[in-house]
């Protein structure tokens, strides 16, 4: 367990900076051991269950980053609808696997919390590039205001693993 926690912290420390151009993000993305890079399947309807997460709306800045091995312990891709939640709302990984609804200038989408954004202020979300395009628009915008809230749903297949990693069994 200790080695897994160290590997996760190392992955966070070497993650690409926020709003870096995509080519630079890919070049700076850390490479994890082959056994750690297992794909995280999309949740099925049967694996999504209600959560006790708050559903109040939050306003913050949306940014995007090169998705990879996240602080929740899963490897995701830039094309998935996933977010890194800000450090003040991280709560030791409590929100890993929970879904959020995000509304921005270009539209509304649902995404899963898979990572921590240590440089984000309270209310901010760091998004996968495809999610940023869907909710905010062109990547050239870089940063924009958006509203988001927890949906009350959680990926029950993925979440138990994340909660164990965060010590929330």
C-alpha positions as CSV (number, residue, x, y, z in Angstrom):
1,X,0.0,0.0,0.0
2,X,2.8,2.4,0.9
3,X,4.6,1.8,-2.5
4,X,1.3,2.4,-4.3
5,X,0.8,5.7,-2.5
6,X,4.4,6.8,-3.3
7,X,3.9,5.9,-7.0
8,X,0.7,7.9,-7.1
9,X,2.4,10.9,-5.4
10,X,5.2,10.6,-7.9
11,X,2.7,10.6,-10.8
12,X,1.1,13.8,-9.4
13,X,4.4,15.6,-9.0
14,X,5.4,14.9,-12.6
15,X,2.0,15.7,-14.2
16,X,1.9,18.2,-17.1
17,X,1.3,21.8,-16.0
18,X,-2.2,23.3,-16.5
19,X,-3.0,24.9,-19.9
20,X,0.2,23.8,-21.5
21,X,0.0,23.4,-25.3
22,X,-1.0,19.7,-26.2
23,X,2.3,18.9,-27.8
24,X,4.2,20.0,-24.8
25,X,1.8,18.2,-22.5
26,X,2.4,14.9,-24.3
27,X,6.2,15.4,-24.0
28,X,6.1,16.1,-20.3
29,X,3.6,13.4,-19.3
30,X,5.1,11.0,-16.9
31,X,5.3,7.3,-17.8
32,X,4.2,4.8,-15.1
33,X,5.1,1.1,-14.9
34,X,3.3,-1.1,-17.4
35,X,1.2,-2.8,-14.7
36,X,-0.2,0.5,-13.5
37,X,-1.4,1.7,-16.9
38,X,-4.5,-0.5,-17.1
39,X,-7.4,1.1,-18.9
40,X,-10.3,2.2,-16.8
41,X,-13.5,1.1,-18.5
42,X,-16.4,3.4,-18.7
43,X,-19.0,2.6,-16.0
44,X,-22.0,0.6,-17.0
45,X,-25.5,1.6,-15.8
46,X,-25.3,-1.1,-13.2
47,X,-22.0,0.3,-11.8
48,X,-23.4,3.8,-11.2
49,X,-25.1,4.3,-7.8
50,X,-26.4,7.2,-5.8
51,X,-23.8,9.0,-3.7
52,X,-24.1,11.1,-0.5
53,X,-22.1,13.8,-2.2
54,X,-23.3,17.4,-2.0
55,X,-25.2,18.6,-5.1
56,X,-24.8,22.4,-4.6
57,X,-23.6,24.3,-7.6
58,X,-20.1,25.7,-7.6
59,X,-18.6,28.4,-9.9
60,X,-14.9,28.3,-10.8
61,X,-12.4,28.4,-13.6
62,X,-12.1,25.6,-16.2
63,X,-8.7,24.6,-17.5
64,X,-7.5,21.5,-19.4
65,X,-4.5,19.2,-18.9
66,X,-2.9,16.1,-20.4
67,X,-4.8,13.2,-18.8
68,X,-2.9,10.1,-17.7
69,X,-2.4,8.3,-14.4
70,X,-4.4,10.3,-11.9
71,X,-4.4,10.7,-8.2
72,X,-7.4,8.4,-7.9
73,X,-5.1,5.6,-9.3
74,X,-6.6,5.2,-12.7
75,X,-5.2,5.8,-16.2
76,X,-7.5,7.8,-18.4
77,X,-7.2,9.4,-21.8
78,X,-7.7,12.9,-23.3
79,X,-10.8,11.8,-25.1
80,X,-12.6,10.7,-21.9
81,X,-15.0,13.0,-20.0
82,X,-12.9,13.3,-16.8
83,X,-11.8,16.0,-14.4
84,X,-9.2,16.8,-11.8
85,X,-10.8,18.4,-8.8
86,X,-9.2,21.3,-7.0
87,X,-7.1,20.7,-3.9
88,X,-9.4,22.5,-1.4
89,X,-12.3,20.2,-2.4
90,X,-10.2,17.1,-2.8
91,X,-11.0,15.8,0.7
92,X,-8.3,13.0,0.6
93,X,-9.8,11.5,-2.6
94,X,-13.3,11.3,-1.2
95,X,-14.7,12.4,-4.6
96,X,-12.9,9.8,-6.8
97,X,-15.4,8.1,-9.1
98,X,-18.1,10.7,-8.4
99,X,-19.8,12.4,-11.4
100,X,-20.2,16.1,-11.9
101,X,-22.3,18.1,-14.3
102,X,-20.5,21.1,-15.8
103,X,-22.0,24.0,-17.7
104,X,-19.8,26.5,-19.6
105,X,-20.1,28.8,-22.6
106,X,-20.2,26.0,-25.2
107,X,-22.5,23.6,-23.4
108,X,-23.1,21.1,-20.6
109,X,-21.5,17.7,-20.0
110,X,-21.2,15.1,-17.3
111,X,-17.7,13.9,-16.2
112,X,-16.1,11.7,-13.6
113,X,-13.6,12.9,-11.0
114,X,-10.3,10.9,-11.6
115,X,-7.6,13.3,-10.5
116,X,-6.4,16.1,-8.2
117,X,-5.5,19.5,-9.5
118,X,-3.0,20.8,-6.8
119,X,-2.7,24.3,-8.5
120,X,-6.4,24.9,-8.8
121,X,-8.3,27.3,-6.5
122,X,-11.5,26.2,-4.7
123,X,-14.3,25.7,-7.3
124,X,-11.9,25.2,-10.2
125,X,-11.8,22.0,-12.4
126,X,-9.0,20.9,-14.7
127,X,-10.6,19.0,-17.6
128,X,-9.6,16.5,-20.2
129,X,-9.0,18.3,-23.5
130,X,-12.2,16.8,-25.2
131,X,-14.3,17.8,-22.2
132,X,-12.9,21.3,-22.3
133,X,-13.8,21.6,-26.0
134,X,-17.4,20.3,-25.3
135,X,-18.0,22.7,-22.3
136,X,-15.8,25.7,-22.9
137,X,-14.9,25.7,-26.6
138,X,-11.5,26.2,-28.4
139,X,-8.4,25.3,-26.4
140,X,-7.0,28.7,-27.3
141,X,-9.3,30.1,-24.6
142,X,-7.2,28.4,-22.0
143,X,-9.3,29.4,-19.0
144,X,-13.0,30.2,-18.6
145,X,-15.7,30.5,-16.0
146,X,-18.0,27.5,-15.6
147,X,-20.6,26.2,-13.1
148,X,-20.5,22.6,-11.8
149,X,-22.2,20.3,-9.3
150,X,-22.0,16.7,-8.1
151,X,-24.7,14.6,-9.7
152,X,-25.1,12.4,-6.7
153,X,-23.9,9.4,-8.8
154,X,-20.7,7.5,-8.3
155,X,-18.9,4.8,-10.3
156,X,-19.2,1.9,-7.9
157,X,-16.8,-0.3,-9.8
158,X,-13.9,2.3,-9.7
159,X,-14.7,4.2,-6.5
160,X,-13.9,1.4,-3.9
161,X,-10.4,1.2,-5.3
162,X,-9.9,4.9,-5.0
163,X,-11.3,5.1,-1.5
164,X,-8.9,2.3,-0.4
165,X,-6.0,4.2,-2.0
166,X,-7.1,7.4,-0.1
167,X,-7.5,5.4,3.1
168,X,-11.3,5.8,3.2
169,X,-12.3,2.2,3.3
